[in-house]
Amino acid sequence: MPPFRYFAVSLYAAGVLCVTTTAFAAQPQPVYNWTGWYIGLNAGGNWGSSKTSTTFDPGPNQFPIIISYDAAALATINPVGAPSRFDTSGFTGGIHGGYNWQSGNFLAGGEIDFDYFRSAGSQTRTGPYVAGGSLSITSSLSTEWLFTARPRLGYVYNNWLVYATGGVAVTQLKGSWSYLENFNNIVESASVSSTKAGWVAGGGIESGLSGGVTLGVEYLYVSFGDVSPPTSFPAFAGGGALSNPVHHSVDLQANIVRARLTQRF
């Protein structure tokens, strides 16, 4: 699903929040001032996808290159390698904090957050080996945490804030792969765990309550480029490595929708 659709979902949820907050606030709110420091908690879910690639260099053994991951031709051998995508999802929750500066109806500020960020998924693709038997490649990805640092620009109407945000994101991508060709009992495996910087963009809506407390809904889209493990070599299951290097890579793009509870000072 395109990222803008997730943003539309978050805006709809924010509309529900608006109605709920209005009903909750029995007394009229005074004119709101958003300027100042704040800290809070957030929790939600994430949905995304990961692109994985596995290629074999041809060598003296003329080892088969790769099984194609194309959905229309899954059982073919592709001599140049073909990337594929699989879905990832999970829970996210953590802390955020920052500073707002309000001038009239306009707001500028900056925010950082650090969250538990579980986004994981895997796939297994199988097809016939050119000489008989079958090839099977399993790819998987997981993450454990997410850090972002983002400026925020928004429009204020009394105790309501609508804002856009974007900046840098950092996480740790953990990928693993395993390969099996059962005609000759050839196996291969590899893994990587790498801290990766990427980018984040999104927006949200917040409503101020009494006592400096605000409730909000936020959508973020994060993107991280490829990480790759060291080159590995397939081997016969009983021992004896082949001379054809194997290369893997994996990336991550994820949509995050989360609720926010914030205390302003």
N, C-alpha and C positions, 0 to 999 in steps of 0.2 A: 504494500500500500504506500503511495507517495507520501512524503513527510507532511505536505500541507493538509492532508486529510486528518492526520493525527493532531495537527494544530487546531483544525476545525472541531474535533472532538473535545479538546481541552477548552476551547471557547464556549462550547455548549455546556460543559461541566461548570465553567465559571458563571454562566448565566443562572444555572441552578443555585450556585453558591450565592449569587446576588439576591435571589428571591428569599433564600433561607436566612441570610444575614439581615435583610430588611425586616423580616418578620420577627427576628430575634431582638433587634434593637427597638425596645418599646418606647424610649424617649428620643426626641430629635437630637441628632449629633451636632456638636458645635463645629465651626469651621476647622478643618483638619490641617495640621502642619506636619509634613512628612520628613522634614529635615532632621538629620541625626543618625546616630549609630543604631544598629539592630543586630540581633542574633536569633536563630530559630532552628526548627526541626522540619524535615521533609520526608515523605515516603510515597512510593508509587511503584509503577511497573515499567518495564522496557520491552520493546519488540524491535527486532532488527534482522540483519542478514550478514553473512560472512562469505567472502569469495576465497576459494581455495584452489590451488594449482599444484599438480605433481607432474614433473617431466623427467625423463631418463635421457642422458646423453648416449648416443650410439657409440659403441666401442668395439674392441676386438671380438667380443662375444656376440655382437649384433643383437643385444637384448631387446625385446619388444619395447617400444617407446612409451606409450601411454594408452590407457583405455579412454575413449572419448566420453565426456560427461554430457554431451549434447542430448537433450531429451528425445529428439527425433531419431537419433542414431546411437543409442547407448552401447550397442554391441559391436562397435567398430573400433579399429585401432587408428589413432590419429598421430601421425609422425611429428607434429609440431606441438602437441599438448593442447588441452582445452580446459579453461577454468570453469568452475561451477559455483553455484551459490546454495547455501542452506540456511534455514531460519535459526535465529537465536532469540531467547527471551529470558526473563527472570525478574526478581524483585530488586528494588533499590531504595535506600533510606540513609539519612545522615544528617549533618548539620550544615548550616549556611550562616554567613554574616557579612556585613558590609556597611556602607554609608550612603545616605541619600542627601541631596541638596535640591531644595525646591525654590523655584523662582516663578511666581504667578501660577499658571497652570502647567508649567513644565518642570520635569524632574530629571536630574542626572545623578549618577552614582556609580559605585563599583561593588562587586560582590565576589566572594570566594566560597566554595563549598567542598566538603570532603564526604564521600558517601561509600557505604557498602554498595557495590554494583555487580550483581550477579547476572551476567548475560552469557548463556551457554547454548550450544547446539552441536549436532554431529550428523554425518551422513555416511552411508556405505553404498558404493556403486560396484556392480559386478557385470561382467560380460565375457564372451568367449575369447580364449587365447588363440592366436593365429595357428599354432601347431596342435591345438587340442586342449581340453580342459578349460579352465576359466581363470580370469583375472579378478581380483577384488581389492579395492582401495577404500579404507575408512579414514575420514578426516574429522577432527573435532576442534572446538574452540571454547575457551571459557575466560572470564575475567572475574576479579574479586573486588576491585575498588575503582573509584573515579574521583579525580580532582579537576575543578574548573576555576578559572579566574576570568571574570566578565564585566565589562562596563554595562550599565543599564541606562536607557533613555525612555522616558515615559510621559504620559499626559495625566494630570491630576484633576479630578472633579470632586472637591470636598474630601470625603473619606474613601474615594475610589481611585485606584491607580491602574492604568493599562500601560504596559511597557514592552519594549523589544530589548533583546540582549544577545551578546555574542562574544566569543573570545577564544582562549586556549583551553584545551582539555588534555588530561594525561591519565593513562591507565596502564595496566599490565596485561598484555595479550599472551595467553597460553594456548599453543597449538600442538596437536599430536597427529601422527599419521601412521598407518600400517598397511603393508602391501603383501598380497599372497597370490602367487601363481602356482596352481596345484598340479599342473602337468609335470613340472620338474621339481616341485616342492621348493620353490624359491620364495624367500621372505625378505622383508625390509621394514624398518620402523625408524621414526625420528620424532623429535619434540623440540619445542622452543618456548622460552618464557622471557619476554622482553618488555621493558617499560617503553611506552610509545606515546609521543606527543601528537595531538591532532587538533581539530577545531570543533567548536560548538556554537550553535545559533538557536534562537527561539524567542519566546515571549510568554507573557502571563498577565493575570488580573489579580489584584489584591483589594481587600476591603478592610478598612480600619474599624475596630471596635473600641470600647472604652479601655482605659488603662494602658494605652500604647500597644495593644495586641492587634495583629492583623492576620486574616485568613486569606489564602490564595490558592490558585491553581496555575501550574507552570508546565509548558511544553519545551523540551530541548531536543535538538538533533545533534548527535555526535558522530564524528567520522575519524577513523584511524587507518593509516595506510598499511602496506604489507610489512610483515615480519617473516623472517626465514630462519630455519635451523641450519646448522652446519651441514655441508654436503655429506650424504651417507651412501652406502653401497649395498645392493642386494646380495644375498648369500643363499646357498643351498641350506635347507633346513638342517641337514646333518653336518654343516660346516663347509667352509671354503667360499670366500667372497668373490663376487664377479667384479669385472673392471668397468662397469657402466655406472657413472655417478648419478645419484638421484637428487633432485632439487624440489623443495616444497615452499609454499608461501601461503599466508592467510592474512585477511584484514577484517575490519568490523565497521559497520554503520548501524546505529541504533537510534530509535525514537523513545524518548522518556516522557511520561506524563506523571506528575506527582502533585500531591497536596502539600501546602506549606502552612506552618504555624510559626509566627514571628513575634518577638517582643522588641519594641522600639524604646530607645532611651533618650 
